[in-house]
Amino acid sequence: MEERYYHLQNSRIKKKRRRKFFYFLIFLFLFVSVGLYILNSYSSLMGMYSGFTREKSDLRTADVEITKEPFTILIMGIEDYATDGQNGRTDSLMFATVNPKTQKISLMSIPRDSRVPIVGKNKEDKINAAHAYGGEEMAIKTVEGFLKVPVDHYLKIDFQGFKGIVDAVGGVTVDVPFDFWERSDVDYYKKIEFKQGQQELNGEEALAYVRMRKQDPNGDYGRAARQRQLLAAVAQKLNSTSTVFKIKDLTEVVGKYIKTDIPISDGLALYNKLSGFDPSTMQTFKLEGEDKKIGGIYYFLPDPIGVETVRNEIKKELGETANSHENSTTKTESNPSSNSNSNEKAKKETGQNQNKTQTEPPPSTNAHAEWIMRNQQ
């Protein structure tokens, strides 16, 4: 009887040991798997930290800690049809101010046809040509020279990356302001139709949605509003719990198609800081001006007073002293999803040497270039 008791005890002890060892193996497997997953995701993200970097903007007296202080970032959407070995134009330019403490983000679209002095070229041209001439550095310095405010960091994405991110988060939902159609970037003869109201978009559809301009009654202003709307929709999707299961796909796309000078560790820390950000609270600024044809080319001429107004607003966001102007007025929108109905044009003109023909960057060789670059028609 006693021997049977000890036999049962030893048997239970051995079973407990085997069970503990089994649990240990499961824990070890999960630990290694999660570790490799995180390492793989981090390695994928490392690809985005490349290109032009600098310690600080020339308009800053000291470095900015992006997890503690307000900072600015230039978001560049780059065309993907440039000839090999050449920089593409910036099809989209957005200037953002971010306050990590208050989780406040302000966004302004810079019309790509804005006629401004190109830093390093000693001439005026469309602002979207700066990147084609000299990459990130020339684009950043040109925007700084135009707005007279620092660009602390930049984020650059091409069209394939834009589509990839939308697909990686499972698509986005937008409120289409009116019926229109746009050609697919994959098949020129394929028309993508949009109907007024809520609509779910995949990557290909989202790209077509933000690129249409000719059918918008507000022209480039309407196009910029839709770009901000899509950006807010993506941000909202990134904040959802469902994105956790899509991290791998997302990091692969981000690492491949996005370039930035923000270190990965700082970027992840900033992401955690802004994890509770509500996209509907994002404030947007509108740059006033007028369209004008100069030397056979259409330009957007920014209104000097409007530029000064925007500059002052940006400085306030950064906690700097703003220069007041008795006639300056601020036009802001609290909801990025709303489509502007204003067609007001500024009365002041800023073009100089209007009869001078501008030298353009090398033209695109892509079959879609004529359609995409219709702003020069």
C-alpha positions in Angstrom: 0.0 0.0 0.0 2.8 2.3 1.0 4.7 1.5 -2.2 1.7 2.2 -4.3 1.3 5.6 -2.6 4.9 6.6 -3.3 4.5 5.3 -6.9 1.5 7.6 -7.4 3.3 10.5 -5.9 6.4 10.0 -8.1 4.1 9.7 -11.1 2.3 13.0 -10.3 5.6 14.8 -9.8 6.9 13.6 -13.1 3.7 14.7 -14.8 4.0 18.1 -13.2 7.6 18.4 -14.4 6.6 17.4 -17.9 3.7 19.9 -17.8 6.0 22.6 -16.6 8.6 21.7 -19.3 5.8 21.8 -21.9 4.6 25.2 -20.8 8.2 26.4 -20.8 8.6 25.2 -24.5 5.3 27.0 -25.4 6.5 30.2 -23.7 9.9 29.9 -25.3 8.3 29.4 -28.7 6.0 32.4 -28.3 8.8 34.6 -26.9 11.1 33.7 -29.9 8.3 34.1 -32.4 7.2 37.5 -31.0 10.9 38.6 -30.8 11.5 37.6 -34.4 8.3 39.3 -35.5 9.3 42.5 -33.8 12.8 42.3 -35.1 11.5 41.7 -38.6 9.1 44.6 -38.3 11.8 46.8 -37.0 14.2 45.8 -39.7 11.5 46.5 -42.3 11.0 50.0 -40.8 14.8 50.7 -41.0 14.4 51.0 -44.7 12.5 54.3 -44.3 15.3 56.1 -42.5 17.5 57.1 -45.4 18.1 59.9 -47.9 18.8 63.5 -46.9 19.3 64.2 -43.2 20.5 67.2 -41.2 21.0 68.0 -37.6 18.5 70.9 -37.5 16.9 73.5 -39.7 19.0 76.6 -40.4 16.0 78.6 -39.0 16.3 76.8 -35.6 18.7 77.9 -32.9 18.6 74.5 -31.2 17.5 70.9 -31.9 13.9 70.0 -31.4 12.8 66.9 -29.4 9.8 65.7 -31.3 8.3 63.8 -28.4 8.4 66.9 -26.1 8.2 70.0 -28.3 6.1 71.3 -31.2 7.7 70.7 -34.5 7.0 70.8 -38.2 7.1 68.2 -40.9 6.9 68.5 -44.7 4.9 65.7 -46.3 5.8 65.1 -49.9 3.8 62.8 -52.3 6.2 62.0 -55.1 5.2 61.1 -58.7 6.3 57.5 -59.6 6.7 58.1 -63.3 10.1 59.9 -63.3 12.9 58.6 -65.5 15.3 56.3 -63.8 18.1 58.2 -62.1 16.0 61.4 -61.8 13.9 62.8 -58.9 10.2 63.0 -59.4 8.1 66.1 -58.9 6.1 66.5 -55.7 2.5 65.8 -56.8 1.4 66.7 -53.3 2.9 69.0 -50.6 1.6 69.3 -47.1 3.1 71.3 -44.3 2.1 70.0 -40.8 2.8 71.3 -37.2 2.6 68.7 -34.5 2.4 69.3 -30.7 3.1 66.0 -29.0 2.0 67.3 -25.5 -1.4 68.6 -26.6 -1.9 66.1 -29.4 -2.7 69.0 -31.7 -2.0 68.7 -35.4 -2.4 71.5 -38.0 -2.1 70.9 -41.7 -1.8 73.1 -44.7 -1.7 72.0 -48.4 0.7 73.9 -50.6 -0.6 74.1 -54.2 1.9 72.2 -56.4 1.7 75.0 -59.0 2.7 77.7 -56.6 5.2 80.0 -58.3 8.0 80.6 -55.8 11.8 81.2 -55.8 13.6 77.8 -56.1 16.5 77.8 -53.7 19.7 77.0 -55.5 18.3 77.7 -59.0 18.2 81.5 -58.7 14.8 81.7 -60.5 11.1 81.3 -59.9 9.2 78.1 -60.9 6.5 75.8 -59.7 7.2 74.6 -56.2 6.7 71.0 -57.2 9.8 71.3 -59.4 12.2 71.8 -56.5 12.3 68.1 -55.6 12.9 67.2 -59.3 15.8 69.7 -59.4 17.5 68.8 -56.1 15.7 66.1 -54.2 14.6 66.4 -50.5 17.2 69.1 -49.7 16.1 71.6 -52.4 12.4 70.9 -51.7 12.8 71.6 -48.0 14.9 74.7 -48.4 12.5 76.0 -51.0 9.5 75.6 -48.7 11.5 77.2 -45.9 12.4 80.1 -48.1 8.8 80.5 -49.2 7.1 80.3 -45.8 10.0 81.6 -43.7 9.4 79.0 -41.0 11.6 75.9 -40.2 11.0 72.5 -41.7 12.2 70.2 -38.9 11.6 66.9 -40.6 10.2 65.5 -43.8 8.3 62.4 -44.9 8.3 61.3 -48.5 6.0 58.7 -50.1 5.4 57.7 -53.7 2.1 56.6 -55.2 2.8 52.9 -54.8 3.4 53.4 -51.1 0.2 55.4 -50.8 -1.8 52.6 -52.3 0.1 50.0 -50.3 -0.7 51.7 -47.0 -4.4 52.0 -47.7 -4.5 48.3 -48.7 -2.4 47.3 -45.7 -4.9 48.9 -43.2 -7.8 47.2 -45.0 -9.1 50.2 -47.0 -10.6 53.4 -45.8 -14.0 55.0 -45.7 -14.6 58.5 -47.0 -17.5 60.9 -47.5 -17.4 61.6 -51.3 -18.5 65.3 -51.7 -20.0 64.9 -55.3 -20.1 62.4 -58.2 -17.0 62.2 -60.4 -14.7 59.7 -62.0 -10.9 59.4 -62.5 -8.7 57.2 -64.5 -6.8 54.4 -62.8 -3.0 54.7 -62.5 -2.7 51.0 -63.5 -4.9 51.1 -66.6 -5.4 54.4 -68.4 -8.6 53.3 -70.0 -10.1 52.1 -66.7 -12.5 54.7 -65.1 -13.0 54.6 -61.4 -16.3 56.2 -60.4 -17.2 57.9 -57.2 -20.7 58.5 -55.9 -21.7 61.2 -53.4 -21.8 59.8 -49.9 -20.0 57.2 -47.8 -17.7 55.0 -49.9 -15.1 52.3 -49.1 -11.9 52.7 -51.0 -9.0 50.4 -51.7 -5.5 51.6 -52.6 -6.1 52.0 -56.3 -9.4 53.8 -55.7 -7.9 56.0 -53.0 -5.1 57.2 -55.2 -7.6 58.1 -58.0 -9.8 59.9 -55.4 -7.0 62.3 -54.2 -5.6 63.0 -57.7 -8.7 64.2 -59.5 -8.7 68.0 -60.0 -10.3 69.0 -63.3 -13.9 68.0 -62.2 -13.7 69.6 -58.8 -15.5 73.0 -58.7 -12.8 74.2 -56.3 -9.9 73.1 -58.4 -6.7 72.5 -56.5 -8.3 73.6 -53.2 -10.8 70.8 -53.5 -8.1 68.3 -54.4 -6.1 69.4 -51.4 -9.2 69.0 -49.2 -9.6 65.4 -50.4 -6.0 64.7 -49.8 -6.3 65.8 -46.2 -9.6 63.9 -45.9 -7.8 60.7 -47.0 -4.9 61.4 -44.6 -7.3 61.7 -41.7 -9.1 58.5 -42.7 -5.8 56.6 -42.8 -4.9 58.0 -39.4 -8.2 56.9 -38.0 -7.7 53.4 -39.3 -4.2 53.3 -37.8 -5.7 54.1 -34.4 -8.2 51.2 -34.6 -7.5 47.9 -32.9 -7.8 45.9 -36.1 -4.5 47.4 -37.3 -2.7 45.4 -34.7 -3.2 42.3 -36.8 -1.8 44.0 -39.9 1.4 45.4 -38.5 3.6 43.1 -40.6 2.1 44.1 -43.9 2.1 47.8 -42.8 5.7 47.9 -41.7 6.8 46.2 -45.0 5.0 48.8 -47.1 6.2 51.7 -44.9 9.8 50.5 -44.9 9.8 50.1 -48.7 7.9 53.2 -49.9 8.3 55.9 -47.2 11.5 57.8 -46.6 12.0 60.2 -43.7 14.8 61.7 -41.6 13.0 60.9 -38.3 14.9 58.1 -36.5 12.9 55.0 -36.0 13.1 55.1 -32.2 11.8 58.7 -32.2 9.1 57.8 -34.7 7.8 54.9 -32.6 7.9 57.1 -29.4 6.0 59.8 -31.2 3.4 57.3 -32.4 2.8 56.2 -28.8 2.4 59.9 -27.8 -0.2 60.5 -30.5 -2.0 57.1 -30.1 -5.1 58.8 -28.8 -5.2 61.5 -31.5 -8.6 62.2 -32.9 -8.3 63.0 -36.7 -11.6 65.1 -36.6 -9.8 67.7 -34.4 -7.1 68.3 -36.9 -7.0 72.0 -37.9 -6.3 73.0 -41.5 -5.0 76.2 -43.0 -5.8 77.5 -46.5 -3.2 79.3 -48.6 -4.9 82.1 -50.6 -3.9 83.1 -54.1 -4.9 83.1 -57.7 -4.3 81.1 -60.9 -2.5 82.9 -63.7 -0.9 82.0 -67.0 2.7 83.3 -67.4 4.8 82.5 -70.5 2.3 79.9 -71.6 2.3 78.1 -68.3 -0.3 78.1 -65.6 0.8 79.0 -62.1 -0.8 79.5 -58.7 0.3 82.9 -57.4 0.2 82.9 -53.5 -1.2 86.1 -52.0 1.6 87.8 -49.9 -0.8 88.7 -47.1 -2.2 85.2 -47.1 1.4 83.7 -46.9 2.1 86.1 -43.9 -1.1 85.0 -42.2 -0.3 81.3 -42.5 3.3 82.0 -41.4 2.0 83.7 -38.2 -0.3 80.8 -37.5 2.5 78.3 -37.8 4.7 80.4 -35.5 1.9 80.5 -32.9 1.7 76.7 -33.1 5.4 76.5 -32.5 5.3 79.0 -29.7 7.2 81.6 -31.5 6.4 85.3 -31.8 4.3 86.1 -34.9 4.5 89.2 -37.1 1.2 90.9 -37.1 -0.4 92.6 -40.2 -3.4 94.8 -39.8 -5.1 93.4 -42.9 -4.3 89.8 -42.5 -7.1 87.3 -41.9 -6.9 83.7 -41.0 -8.9 81.0 -42.8 -9.1 77.7 -41.1 -11.1 74.5 -41.2 -11.6 72.4 -38.2 -12.8 69.3 -40.2 -10.5 68.0 -42.8 -13.3 66.0 -44.4 -15.3 69.1 -45.4 -14.9 70.3 -49.0 -14.2 74.1 -49.3 -16.9 76.0 -51.2 -14.9 79.2 -51.4 -13.7 80.4 -54.8 -12.5 83.8 -53.5 -9.4 85.0 -55.3 -6.7 87.3 -53.9 -6.3 90.7 -55.6 -2.6 90.9 -55.2 -0.1 89.5 -57.8 3.4 88.4 -56.9 4.8 87.3 -60.3 8.0 88.9 -61.5 9.7 88.5 -64.9 6.3 87.3 -66.2 7.5 87.1 -69.8 10.5 84.9 -69.0 10.2 81.3 -70.2 11.1 78.9 -67.4 13.3 75.9 -67.9 11.4 72.8 -66.7 12.9 69.6 -65.2 13.3 66.7 -67.6 9.8 65.5 -68.7 8.4 62.2 -67.7 8.7 59.3 -70.1 5.7 57.4 -68.6 2.7 56.9 -70.9 0.5 58.6 -68.3 2.6 61.7 -68.0 0.6 63.8 -70.3 -2.6 63.1 -68.4 -1.0 63.4 -65.0 0.9 66.6 -65.7 -2.2 68.3 -67.3 -1.5 71.3 -65.2 0.8 72.4 -67.9 -1.8 72.1 -70.6 
